[in-house]
Amino acid sequence: MNEHTDTPTEGETAGLRQAEDEVVELTSDLIRIDTSNTGDPETLKPERPAAEYVAAKLTEVGYEVTYVESGENPGRGNVIARLPGADRSRGALLVHGHLDVVPAAAADWSVHPFSGAVQDGYLWGRGAVDMKDMLGMMLAVARRLKRDGLTPERDIVFAFLSDEEAGSFHGAQWLVDHRPELFEGCVEAISEVGGFSVTLKDGVRTYLVQTAEKGIRWLKMRAHARAGHGSMVHEDNAVTQLATAVSRLGQHRFPIVMTDSVQEFLDGVTEMTGWDFPADDLDGAVAKLGNLSRIVGATLRDIANPTMLDAGYKHNVIPAVAEAAVDCRVLPGREAAFEREVADLVGPDIELDWVGLPPVETKFEGRLVDSMSDSLLAEDPDARMLPYMMSGGTDAKSFARLGMNCYGFAPLRLPADLDFSALFHGVDERVPVDALRFGTRVLDRFIRTS
């Protein structure tokens, strides 16, 4: 935009159209680079080829980029670039996304998951919504701003990161611990799983901005007993002890705890639709939200889902040790109470080992949120925004440790009948081409004016 007007010049309009045109190509190229993160160094596909692609695209238009690897496993590439803003005294904005994706089995898909195919108005492939769509928009906007000589109001740091799908140990976590200077001055951050539209009652459309996410607590449960022959009577059996404890935990329903983010979301839905969410039937009321109820329902309470069992080495041998893995997701402020409740459920004979990342929560207010709203309204005059809590986790958990207020804002205007939440890590992952172009326009305005 011109310095003194909101009316775009012909050159600025042409530059934005170019960014819109290339976002599909950029996203498709990134999808075709297989960066499947299995969590196993022997089987994963390192992020380096995708990171080098991003670095080349940024360097081509004049950015100075920093390429970093943790050094622990070769090829786990991260790329960071800074675009100076007009007011260097203001805190910088971090715009970040991850290069890795979860694995995909081609036999299950309608199109090959690493084809980056465009058909039926959609761009298909693993990462189309998690989150190479956002990477494509970031890259298109970053290139457009540099190419057209546009200066944002404050410094913008673009970060393309590795290993988010397996704990960020070679990406955001490592960078925050070892290279925090790359994010010097950053006070706010935006990334994935927010800014997308959902259609409620009577066509009412709202855009959800992620202002909170549950904590990740990975639990290893372990039972010990005396080993012995399977043909004998054994009252002390590690498998039996563990199975009983796992069953108790897996079937337990943790109490509803209303957080500020969830309450603000439900209040906003009530205002827009007239739907009530009574405390005595909150689970039933949330079901009115349709496909969105899966996300919202998971943020009403803590969750503990057993996911893996490991015991024994031979059919006729009672093992001395049995282990179970449990994926726990914990609401902000509930960590200590949750661990106590789990310990009481499984009993004193089960050994508990915890690892994980904390919850994140920030306020849905201020200049940054206003800029999100203004940028959406410029493209969708009927846009309404609501905060929400994500049941999973993102790299925001790492950047919050540097004092940043973190939001999910990867803007997409989606068809009313698209079950968007089911596409994350799902079969036939895809994003509407029109939504990518829409998101590029919104992100361009937001980054320049936030």
C-alpha positions as CSV (number, residue, x, y, z in Angstrom):
1,M,0.0,0.0,0.0
2,N,1.0,3.6,-0.4
3,E,2.4,5.2,2.7
4,H,-0.5,7.6,3.1
5,T,-3.4,5.8,1.7
6,D,-5.2,2.4,1.8
7,T,-5.7,2.4,-2.0
8,P,-3.3,0.1,-3.7
9,T,-1.3,1.3,-6.6
10,E,-1.4,-0.5,-9.9
11,G,2.1,-1.9,-9.2
12,E,1.1,-3.1,-5.8
13,T,-2.0,-4.8,-7.1
14,A,0.1,-6.6,-9.8
15,G,2.6,-7.7,-7.1
16,L,-0.1,-9.2,-5.0
17,R,-1.6,-11.0,-8.0
18,Q,1.8,-12.5,-8.7
19,A,2.0,-13.7,-5.1
20,E,-1.5,-15.3,-5.5
21,D,-0.5,-16.9,-8.7
22,E,2.7,-18.5,-7.3
23,V,1.3,-19.6,-3.9
24,V,-0.2,-22.7,-5.5
25,E,3.1,-23.6,-7.3
26,L,5.1,-23.0,-4.1
27,T,2.8,-25.2,-2.0
28,S,2.7,-27.9,-4.6
29,D,6.5,-27.9,-4.9
30,L,6.8,-28.3,-1.1
31,I,4.3,-31.1,-1.0
32,R,6.3,-33.0,-3.6
33,I,9.3,-32.9,-1.4
34,D,8.7,-35.8,1.0
35,T,9.6,-34.7,4.5
36,S,7.8,-37.6,6.4
37,N,8.7,-37.5,10.0
38,T,8.3,-41.0,11.6
39,G,10.3,-39.9,14.7
40,D,12.9,-42.6,13.8
41,P,16.2,-41.3,12.4
42,E,16.5,-44.5,10.3
43,T,13.1,-44.1,8.5
44,L,12.3,-40.4,8.4
45,K,12.8,-38.2,5.4
46,P,15.0,-35.2,6.5
47,E,13.8,-31.7,6.0
48,R,17.0,-30.4,4.3
49,P,15.7,-30.6,0.7
50,A,12.6,-28.6,1.6
51,A,14.7,-26.1,3.7
52,E,17.1,-25.7,0.7
53,Y,14.2,-25.0,-1.6
54,V,12.8,-22.3,0.8
55,A,16.3,-20.8,1.2
56,A,16.8,-20.6,-2.6
57,K,13.4,-19.0,-3.1
58,L,14.1,-16.4,-0.5
59,T,17.7,-15.7,-1.6
60,E,16.4,-15.3,-5.2
61,V,14.6,-12.1,-4.2
62,G,17.3,-10.7,-2.0
63,Y,16.9,-12.1,1.5
64,E,19.9,-13.0,3.7
65,V,18.9,-16.4,5.1
66,T,20.3,-18.4,8.0
67,Y,20.3,-22.2,7.5
68,V,20.7,-24.2,10.8
69,E,20.8,-27.8,11.8
70,S,20.9,-29.1,15.3
71,G,23.9,-31.4,14.4
72,E,22.4,-34.4,16.2
73,N,20.9,-35.9,13.1
74,P,22.1,-34.8,9.7
75,G,19.6,-33.1,7.4
76,R,17.2,-31.6,10.0
77,G,17.2,-28.2,8.3
78,N,15.8,-24.9,9.6
79,V,15.7,-21.6,7.7
80,I,15.3,-18.1,9.2
81,A,15.1,-14.7,7.4
82,R,14.4,-11.3,8.8
83,L,12.6,-8.4,6.9
84,P,13.4,-5.0,8.5
85,G,10.4,-2.9,9.3
86,A,9.7,0.9,9.3
87,D,9.7,1.1,13.1
88,R,12.7,-0.8,14.4
89,S,11.8,0.2,18.0
90,R,8.6,-2.0,17.9
91,G,8.8,-5.6,18.9
92,A,9.1,-7.9,15.9
93,L,6.6,-10.4,14.7
94,L,7.6,-14.1,14.1
95,V,5.8,-15.9,11.3
96,H,6.7,-19.6,11.6
97,G,5.8,-23.0,10.1
98,H,7.2,-26.5,10.1
99,L,8.6,-28.3,7.1
100,D,8.0,-31.9,8.2
101,V,4.8,-33.9,7.8
102,V,3.4,-37.1,9.2
103,P,3.8,-40.2,7.0
104,A,1.1,-41.2,4.4
105,A,0.4,-44.6,2.8
106,A,-0.2,-44.0,-0.9
107,A,-2.5,-47.0,-1.2
108,D,-5.1,-45.3,1.0
109,W,-5.3,-42.1,-1.0
110,S,-7.3,-41.0,-4.1
111,V,-4.2,-39.2,-5.4
112,H,-0.6,-39.9,-4.5
113,P,0.1,-38.1,-1.2
114,F,3.3,-36.5,-2.5
115,S,2.1,-35.5,-6.0
116,G,1.0,-32.0,-5.1
117,A,-1.7,-32.5,-7.7
118,V,-4.3,-29.8,-8.4
119,Q,-7.7,-31.2,-9.4
120,D,-11.4,-30.4,-8.6
121,G,-10.5,-27.0,-7.3
122,Y,-8.2,-28.5,-4.6
123,L,-4.5,-28.9,-4.0
124,W,-3.9,-32.4,-2.8
125,G,-1.2,-34.0,-0.7
126,R,0.4,-34.7,2.6
127,G,0.9,-31.3,4.2
128,A,-1.8,-29.5,2.2
129,V,-3.3,-28.3,5.5
130,D,-0.6,-29.4,8.0
131,M,1.2,-27.2,7.1
132,K,2.7,-26.7,3.7
133,D,-0.2,-24.5,2.8
134,M,0.9,-21.9,5.3
135,L,4.5,-22.3,4.2
136,G,3.5,-21.6,0.7
137,M,1.6,-18.5,1.8
138,M,4.5,-17.4,3.9
139,L,6.9,-17.8,1.1
140,A,4.7,-16.1,-1.5
141,V,4.2,-13.1,0.8
142,A,7.8,-12.9,1.8
143,R,8.9,-12.9,-1.8
144,R,6.3,-10.4,-2.8
145,L,7.3,-7.9,-0.1
146,K,11.0,-8.1,-1.0
147,R,10.5,-8.1,-4.7
148,D,8.2,-5.1,-4.6
149,G,10.3,-3.2,-2.1
150,L,7.5,-3.0,0.5
151,T,8.4,-2.2,4.1
152,P,6.2,-3.6,6.9
153,E,5.4,-1.5,9.9
154,R,7.8,-3.6,12.1
155,D,10.4,-6.3,11.7
156,I,9.1,-9.6,10.4
157,V,11.0,-12.9,11.1
158,F,10.1,-15.8,8.8
159,A,11.1,-19.2,10.2
160,F,10.7,-22.5,8.4
161,L,11.3,-25.3,10.9
162,S,12.0,-29.0,11.3
163,D,10.7,-31.8,13.5
164,E,7.4,-30.3,14.8
165,E,5.6,-33.5,14.2
166,A,7.9,-35.4,16.6
167,G,8.5,-32.9,19.4
168,S,10.5,-30.1,17.7
169,F,13.8,-31.4,19.2
170,H,15.7,-30.5,16.0
171,G,13.6,-27.5,15.3
172,A,11.9,-24.9,17.5
173,Q,13.0,-26.4,20.8
174,W,16.7,-26.6,19.8
175,L,16.7,-23.1,18.2
176,V,15.1,-21.6,21.3
177,D,17.7,-23.3,23.5
178,H,20.8,-22.8,21.3
179,R,20.1,-19.9,18.8
180,P,17.7,-17.6,20.5
181,E,19.4,-14.6,18.9
182,L,17.7,-15.5,15.6
183,F,14.5,-14.4,17.2
184,E,15.8,-11.2,18.9
185,G,13.1,-8.7,19.5
186,C,10.2,-11.0,18.6
187,V,7.3,-10.3,21.0
188,E,4.4,-12.0,19.1
189,A,4.2,-15.0,16.8
190,I,1.7,-16.5,14.4
191,S,1.6,-20.0,12.9
192,E,-0.7,-22.9,12.1
193,V,-4.2,-24.2,13.0
194,G,-6.0,-20.9,13.2
195,G,-7.5,-18.3,11.0
196,F,-9.6,-20.8,9.1
197,S,-13.4,-20.3,8.6
198,V,-16.2,-22.5,9.9
199,T,-19.8,-22.1,9.0
200,L,-22.3,-22.2,11.8
201,K,-26.1,-22.0,11.9
202,D,-27.9,-20.3,8.9
203,G,-24.6,-19.7,7.0
204,V,-23.0,-17.6,9.8
205,R,-19.3,-17.7,9.1
206,T,-16.6,-17.2,11.7
207,Y,-12.8,-17.4,11.6
208,L,-11.2,-19.2,14.5
209,V,-8.0,-17.8,15.9
210,Q,-6.0,-20.1,18.1
211,T,-5.2,-18.4,21.4
212,A,-4.5,-21.4,23.5
213,E,-3.4,-25.0,23.2
214,K,-3.4,-27.9,25.7
215,G,-0.2,-29.2,27.1
216,I,1.3,-32.4,25.8
217,R,2.2,-35.0,28.5
218,W,3.6,-38.3,27.2
219,L,3.3,-40.9,29.9
220,K,5.2,-44.2,30.2
221,M,3.5,-46.6,32.6
222,R,5.5,-49.5,33.9
223,A,4.7,-52.5,36.0
224,H,7.3,-54.8,37.6
225,A,6.8,-58.4,38.8
226,R,8.7,-61.7,39.2
227,A,9.4,-63.4,35.9
228,G,8.4,-67.1,35.6
229,H,7.1,-69.9,33.5
230,G,3.7,-69.4,31.9
231,S,2.5,-72.8,33.0
232,M,2.7,-72.0,36.7
233,V,0.3,-70.0,38.9
234,H,1.4,-66.4,39.1
235,E,-0.5,-64.0,41.3
236,D,2.2,-61.4,40.7
237,N,2.0,-60.7,36.9
238,A,3.3,-57.5,35.4
239,V,1.0,-57.8,32.4
240,T,-2.1,-58.2,34.5
241,Q,-1.1,-55.3,36.8
242,L,-0.5,-53.0,33.8
243,A,-3.6,-54.0,31.9
244,T,-5.8,-53.2,34.9
245,A,-4.2,-49.8,35.4
246,V,-4.4,-49.0,31.7
247,S,-8.0,-49.9,31.6
248,R,-8.8,-47.7,34.6
249,L,-7.0,-44.7,33.1
250,G,-8.3,-45.2,29.5
251,Q,-12.0,-45.4,30.7
252,H,-11.7,-42.5,33.1
253,R,-13.5,-39.3,32.2
254,F,-11.7,-36.3,33.6
255,P,-13.8,-33.4,34.9
256,I,-14.9,-30.5,32.8
257,V,-12.8,-27.4,33.4
258,M,-13.9,-24.2,31.7
259,T,-10.9,-22.1,30.6
260,D,-11.1,-18.5,29.5
261,S,-10.4,-19.3,25.8
262,V,-13.2,-21.9,25.6
263,Q,-15.7,-19.8,27.5
264,E,-15.0,-16.8,25.2
265,F,-15.5,-19.1,22.2
266,L,-18.8,-20.5,23.5
267,D,-20.1,-17.0,24.4
268,G,-19.2,-15.8,20.9
269,V,-21.1,-18.7,19.3
270,T,-24.1,-18.0,21.5
271,E,-24.1,-14.4,20.4
272,M,-23.9,-15.3,16.7
273,T,-26.3,-18.3,16.6
274,G,-28.5,-18.1,19.8
275,W,-27.3,-21.6,20.8
276,D,-27.0,-22.1,24.5
277,F,-24.3,-24.1,26.2
278,P,-25.7,-25.0,29.7
279,A,-23.2,-26.3,32.2
280,D,-25.3,-29.3,33.1
281,D,-25.3,-30.6,29.5
282,L,-22.2,-29.1,28.0
283,D,-21.1,-32.2,26.1
284,G,-24.5,-32.5,24.5
285,A,-24.6,-28.8,23.6
286,V,-21.2,-28.8,22.0
287,A,-22.4,-31.6,19.7
288,K,-24.5,-28.9,17.9
289,L,-21.2,-27.6,16.5
290,G,-21.1,-30.6,14.1
291,N,-17.6,-31.4,12.8
292,L,-16.1,-28.7,15.0
293,S,-17.4,-30.5,18.1
294,R,-14.4,-32.8,17.9
295,I,-12.0,-30.0,18.4
296,V,-14.1,-28.1,21.0
297,G,-15.1,-31.2,22.9
298,A,-11.4,-32.1,23.4
299,T,-10.8,-28.8,25.1
300,L,-13.4,-29.1,27.8
301,R,-11.4,-31.6,29.9
302,D,-8.0,-33.3,30.2
303,I,-7.6,-36.5,28.1
304,A,-5.5,-39.6,28.6
305,N,-5.5,-42.1,25.7
306,P,-3.4,-45.3,25.9
307,T,-1.7,-45.8,22.6
308,M,1.0,-48.5,22.9
309,L,1.7,-51.7,24.9
310,D,4.9,-53.6,25.3
311,A,5.6,-56.7,27.3
312,G,7.3,-60.1,27.1
313,Y,9.5,-61.9,24.6
314,K,8.1,-65.4,24.5
315,H,4.6,-66.9,24.7
316,N,5.3,-69.1,27.7
317,V,7.3,-66.7,29.8
318,I,5.8,-64.3,32.4
319,P,7.7,-61.0,31.8
320,A,9.3,-59.1,34.6
321,V,8.3,-55.7,33.1
322,A,5.3,-54.5,31.2
323,E,5.0,-51.0,29.7
324,A,2.3,-48.8,28.2
325,A,2.5,-45.5,26.5
326,V,-0.3,-42.9,27.1
327,D,-0.9,-39.7,25.1
328,C,-2.1,-37.1,27.6
329,R,-3.4,-33.6,26.7
330,V,-3.7,-31.2,29.7
331,L,-5.6,-27.9,30.0
332,P,-3.8,-24.7,31.1
333,G,-3.3,-24.6,34.9
334,R,-4.2,-28.3,35.3
335,E,-0.8,-30.0,35.1
336,A,-0.2,-30.7,38.8
337,A,-3.8,-31.7,39.5
338,F,-3.8,-34.0,36.4
339,E,-0.7,-35.9,37.5
340,R,-2.1,-36.4,41.0
341,E,-5.4,-37.7,39.5
342,V,-3.5,-40.1,37.2
343,A,-1.4,-41.4,40.1
344,D,-4.5,-42.1,42.2
345,L,-6.2,-43.9,39.3
346,V,-3.4,-46.3,38.4
347,G,-2.3,-47.0,42.0
348,P,1.1,-47.0,43.8
349,D,2.5,-50.2,42.2
350,I,2.7,-48.6,38.7
351,E,5.8,-46.6,37.9
352,L,5.1,-43.3,36.0
353,D,7.5,-41.5,33.8
354,W,6.4,-38.1,32.3
355,V,7.8,-36.0,29.4
356,G,6.1,-33.3,27.5
357,L,5.5,-29.6,26.7
358,P,3.4,-27.2,28.7
359,P,0.0,-25.6,27.7
360,V,0.0,-22.2,26.1
361,E,-2.6,-19.5,26.5
362,T,-2.7,-15.8,25.6
363,K,-5.3,-13.0,25.4
364,F,-7.7,-12.4,22.5
365,E,-7.1,-8.7,22.4
366,G,-4.7,-5.9,21.4
367,R,-3.3,-4.5,18.2
368,L,-2.3,-7.8,16.6
369,V,-5.8,-9.2,17.0
370,D,-7.3,-6.0,15.6
371,S,-5.0,-6.3,12.6
372,M,-6.1,-9.9,12.0
373,S,-9.7,-8.8,12.0
374,D,-9.0,-5.9,9.7
375,S,-7.1,-8.1,7.2
376,L,-9.9,-10.6,7.1
377,L,-12.6,-8.0,6.8
378,A,-10.8,-6.5,3.8
379,E,-11.3,-9.8,1.9
380,D,-14.5,-11.1,3.6
381,P,-16.7,-8.2,4.8
382,D,-18.9,-10.6,6.8
383,A,-16.0,-12.0,8.7
384,R,-16.2,-12.5,12.5
385,M,-13.4,-13.8,14.6
386,L,-13.5,-16.0,17.7
387,P,-10.7,-17.4,19.9
388,Y,-10.4,-21.1,20.4
389,M,-8.2,-23.6,22.1
390,M,-6.4,-26.3,20.2
391,S,-6.4,-29.8,21.6
392,G,-3.0,-30.6,20.1
393,G,0.3,-28.8,20.2
394,T,2.5,-26.6,18.0
395,D,5.9,-24.9,18.0
396,A,4.2,-22.1,19.9
397,K,5.1,-24.1,23.0
398,S,8.8,-23.4,22.3
399,F,8.5,-19.8,21.3
400,A,6.3,-19.0,24.3
401,R,9.4,-19.7,26.4
402,L,11.0,-16.6,24.9
403,G,8.1,-14.5,26.1
404,M,6.2,-14.3,22.9
405,N,2.4,-14.2,22.7
406,C,1.5,-16.9,20.2
407,Y,-1.5,-17.3,18.0
408,G,-2.7,-19.7,15.3
409,F,-3.5,-17.6,12.2
410,A,-3.1,-19.3,8.8
411,P,-6.1,-17.7,7.1
412,L,-8.3,-19.8,4.8
413,R,-11.9,-19.2,3.7
414,L,-13.3,-22.7,3.4
415,P,-16.4,-24.2,1.9
416,A,-19.2,-24.7,4.4
417,D,-19.4,-28.4,3.9
418,L,-15.7,-29.2,4.1
419,D,-14.8,-31.2,7.3
420,F,-11.5,-29.4,7.7
421,S,-10.5,-30.8,11.0
422,A,-10.6,-34.4,9.6
423,L,-8.0,-33.5,7.0
424,F,-5.2,-33.0,9.6
425,H,-3.1,-36.1,9.4
426,G,-5.9,-37.7,7.4
427,V,-6.3,-39.5,4.1
428,D,-6.9,-37.3,1.0
429,E,-5.5,-34.2,2.8
430,R,-6.3,-31.2,0.5
431,V,-6.8,-27.4,0.6
432,P,-9.1,-25.4,-1.8
433,V,-7.0,-23.4,-4.3
434,D,-9.3,-20.4,-3.8
435,A,-8.6,-20.6,0.0
436,L,-4.8,-20.5,-0.7
437,R,-5.2,-17.4,-2.8
438,F,-7.6,-15.8,-0.2
439,G,-5.1,-16.6,2.6
440,T,-2.2,-15.0,0.6
441,R,-4.1,-11.8,0.3
442,V,-5.1,-11.7,4.0
443,L,-1.6,-12.7,5.2
444,D,0.0,-10.0,2.9
445,R,-2.1,-7.2,4.4
446,F,-1.7,-8.6,7.9
447,I,2.1,-8.8,7.8
448,R,2.5,-5.4,6.3
449,T,0.2,-3.6,8.9
450,S,0.3,-5.6,12.1
